[in-house]
Amino acid sequence: MRVGVVTFPGSLDDGDAARAVRLAGAEPVRLWHADADLHGVEAVVLPGGFSYGDYLRCGAIARFAPVMTSVVEAARAGTPVLGICNGFQVLCESHLLPGALLRNEAQRFVCRDQRLRVETSATTWTSEFAAGQEIVVPLKNGEGGYVADEDTLDRLEGEGRVVFRYVGPNPNGSRRDIAGVSDPTGRVVGLMPHPEHAVERGYGPSTDGLAVFTSLVAGALTGVLA
Amino acid sequence: MSLDPTPASRTERAAGARVAVDSVRVAEATPDIVQPWAELGLRAEEYDRIRDILRRRPTAAELAMYSVMWSEHCSYKSSKVHLRRFGDATPAALAKGSTTMLAGIGENAGVVDIGDGWAVTFKAESHNHPSFVEPYQGAATGVGGIVRDIIAMGARPIAVMDSLRFGAVDHPDTARVVHGVVAGVGGYGNCLGLPNIGGEVYFDPCYQGNPLVNALCVGAMRHEDLHLANATGLGNVIVLFGARTGGDGIGGVSVLASETFDVSADGSSGPSKRPAVQVGDPFREKLLIECCLDLFHAGVVEGIQDLGGAGLSCATSELASAGDGGMRVALEQVPLRDPSLRPEEILMSESQERMMAVVRPDRLEEFLTITDRWEVEASVLGEVTDTGRLEITWHGETVVDVPPRTVAHEGPVYERPYARPDWLDARQADRAEDLPRAGDADALRAQLLDMVASPTLCSRAWVTDQYDRYVLGNTRMATPDDAGVVRVDETTGRGIALALDGNARFAALDPYVGAQLALSEAYRNVGVSGAVPIAVTDCLNSGSPEEPGAMWQFAEVVRGLADASVELGTPVTGGNVSFYNSTGDTAIHPTPVVGVLGVLDDVDRRIGSGWAEAGLALYVLGVTREELSGSAWAGVVHDHLGGLPPRVDLAAEQLLASVMLACSRDGLVDAAHDLSDGGLAQTLVEGCLRHGTGARVWLDGLRERDGVDLTAALFAESAARAVVAVPRSEEIRFTDVATARGLPHVRIGVTDDAGGPDGSPVLEIGGVGMLTLAELRAAHEGTLPALFG
C-alpha cells in the first residue's frame, strides 16, 4: 500500500509520519507541496509542523498549496486522509473537517505525554483500536484548542465523529476535551496529538500510535476500502 | 549612528537622494576627517593600527568592519592568549583518550568521529546581552545562530540544548526575562523541528541584570559530508542566500556584546538599545537548513559560511582569509529589506537566517534551482580573486580594500592584567561545613522538603514542557534524565549522549576547581547514561576582562578546563567566550558551562535516571566527603556562599564512567542517576519521582564507611558519585564488577512501590522519616508554575 506524506515548507514531523507508515507495513511516498500530482497514493498523511511558519493562521496558507487541491479532491472521492497537529489545522482550514484550532488556553506551547481515549473504532484510522481504549501518545502544540459551535459539536458527538478525547486535565482548552474528529465517512481524520511519535519502542511514551497506521493498512488488506 | 563624514538624514536617503559615499578614493583625498572610532568601541591605538594597516584612514565601511570584527565578541582579543591552552592541550587529550577529531577549534564547530563513518559536530554559544534587552528575540536568535554554525559544517542538526541563568525568582524583573527567554528558545527551536533534549536552569541574584542564555546545537553527518568554509578557486562565485538584509542587529556585536551597559536602580535600562537586537524567523531558518543540506548533497557548493555576529563583515573577511586568494564583492547586490541602508550598515547588519556560499560558476545554475525549490532568495555578490585582498564596491565605487586576515584574524590581542581578587581568601575561609546543622529527624525532613521545592532544585518541567523533545523521532532520552540521548543511525542504533552543566557557585569559590567540576559533572552525566564521553565544548561566561579579578577568574577557568580535558582524554573541540557580564561594579559569578559529548554503539543500552519497579537494590557509588561549601544546602538553607568547593577527582570520574559503561553493555543496572546539586537527597527524590516508584533507604553503612554525619550524607556534593538501581538477579555480578574495578560502592536500600500508610509509594530515609511521593511531587513540581504561571 502506498501512502503519501506531504511536505509543506515548515513541515517538521514529515519524516516521522513516513517512518510510522513504513513501520505499519506500507510504503511511504513523499509528496511535495508545489506538486499537485499525488503519484497514485492510496492514502495521504498531512504531518505536523509549522507550515509556512504558521503565519496568518495555522494551516491557512498550506490549504492553498497545489498539492492540497488534489488532496481535497481525492478525499471527497474517498481517499483516506490523516491530519496530525498542523495537518489537522490544514484539514479544518480546507473544510474537510469542521471546527478550528485556537491558541492553547495557557498561552504556551505544551509538550507532554498525553492520555487519550479512542472514542470510536469505526474510522479508517482507528479500526485496530477498541472503542473506549485508552492510549498515551505525545502532544506538542501551541495552538491545539479545538473549537466549533455548539450545534456542530452536538452533531459530531451524535454521529460518532469524535474520534479521540483527552483523558485527565484538558491540555489546551479544547471544547468537550476533543482531541480528534472525523468526516462523516470516517475516512478523513484529524487529531492534535502525535501518534507517529509513539510507534517504536523507546522513542516516545508507548507504541500505542502504531495502530492508527496499521488500521489503515488492515482496512486496505480486508478490502474495506474497495 | 552615522559613520559617514558627511551624514545625510534618513528621509533624504529614502527619497532617493544619491549621497556621496565614503569610498577609498574619498578617504585618500580627505585623510584628516575625524571618524567616530570611539563610538564604535575602538580604542585609540586600535584606530591607529587600522590606519597603519591601510596606510590611510579607513572608509566608513572599513571602519565599520574593523570595529565589529575587532570587538571582543568576534576577535576574542582578551581571551585569545588564554584560549591557546585548549589548542595546546588537544594533542595530549587525544593521546590519552580515544577520540578522533575531524575538525577542531577555529572552525565553525568542532567535529568528532563517532564510528561507522558517522561524524558529529557540536557547539554552544552565548546570547546573553541581547536576552536581557529583548528576551524573546535574544534567546530565539541565540538558537538560530548556533544552528547555522552546525549547518555550515555540512551536518544535519539533530538536537538542541540550552543553559539558562536568571536573577532572583522574587525580583520584579525576573519574570519578564524568564517568560521571554523560555518562549524564545521554544518558539524558535520548536518551529525548526529540532528536539530540545536537555540543559539547565538556574536562578541567582548575580544574574539579575545579566541573564545567561547559552544555546547548544549538535549535528550529524557522514565523514565525507564534512565541509569547511573557505573562498578558494579563482573565479568561483560568492552567493548570499536566505533572508534579506535589514536594519536589525546593526552594531549588535560591538555595542551589545562588548560594552557593559548600566541599569538604573529600578531595573530599567537607559536609552533604548533595542534596535541592536536581531529579529529571528525560524520558518526561514528551517527552509535554510533543508536548502543547505540539499546544496551539500548535490555537491554544488565548495563551502558555506553562516552569517552570525558581524554579518557580512565577518562572512566575507573570514571566507577570504580562509581561502588562498582574495575576494571581490558588489555590495549593492545584497537584497535589502530596507532600501535606505548604507554600505557600512549593510556590512554590520546582523539580520538572521542568511548564509554565504562559494560556488563554481558551472554549478551556479544547479545551485539556484535548489534555492528556488526551497523559496530561498539568492544573489550573486562577487567572486574569488587572486589579489589577496578583500574588495567591496558600492555602485562601482570601492568602499573596502583590505587584507582580509587583518580584519578576521589579526585583530588586536591583549594580555589583560589579572590578579586573584583580595576578597577570595575571606570567602574561602567562611566554610559552609561550619554552619549549624539540623539536630533531629523533623528538622532534616523539613530541610529536605524546602530544598526540593527551592528554585535551585525544583522541577524544571514548567520550562522544558514548552520545548518539543520528540520531533525527528530519534530522542531516546531527554531531560529530566541525566543526559540527552539521540539515535544517529536508525539501522544500527548508534547514537550520542549530551550533557550541559555548570555550577557557578563552585566557580565563584575557586574558578579553576569550579570549571573542572563543571566538566566532571557533564562527563559524569554522559557516563552514567551508559555512553563513552569523547569531546568537550564550552561557553565561558565572565565579567569584564578589564577588571583584573574577573580576568583572573577567566584565566583560571580556562586553565582548569584545559588541564582536566587532558586528564580525562576528552579534547575541547570548540567554545565560546562571553565577557562583560556585569552591571555597574557587580559581575556575575564566573560561569563556565561545559558540554560533553558521548557515544553509544546502541542507544537502547542507555541508562535512565529513575527506577520504575519495586525490589531493586540501591547503591551509592563513590565516596561521600564532608563537602558542603558552595552546595545547594548551604545556599537554600543558609543563604551562604563560602568555603572551598568539593575536591575534583578526575580519575574517580573515569572509573565511575567505565564501570557504568560495563553496566550498560551487560545490562547490570536498571537506572543510574548522578549526584550533584542537592546531593544524595535530591538524587533519591528525583529517582523516585521519575516513574513514581518509592524507596527505603538507610545511610548507616555509608556514614560509617565515609565518616560523615547525616547532613553530609544527604546534602554533600562530593564529585564522582552516582546512585544505581540494580535488579536482584544482577546484584552479585554488579558488585563483582565494582569490586574488581575498585569502585567504592555501598548498598543503601531498595526501591518500593508501596510503604505509605495507604499503600502509596514513599521515600523513607532512616533518621529522616517518611515522605510520600505525593508530597514530594507537590513540593518539587509546584514551584515554577506558582512563580511564573
Interface residues (C-beta under 8 A of the other chain):
Chain A: P9 G10 L12 D13 G15 D16 R19 G48 G49 F50 Y52 G53 D54 Y55 R108 F109 V110 C111 R112 P138 K140 G142 H194 E196 H197 E200 G202 Y203 G204
Chain B: A183 G186 G187 N190 C191 L192 G193 D281 P282 F283 R284 K286 L287 W374 E375 T464 D465 Q466 Y467 D468 R469 Y470 V471 L472 G473 N474 T475 R476 R487 V603 D604
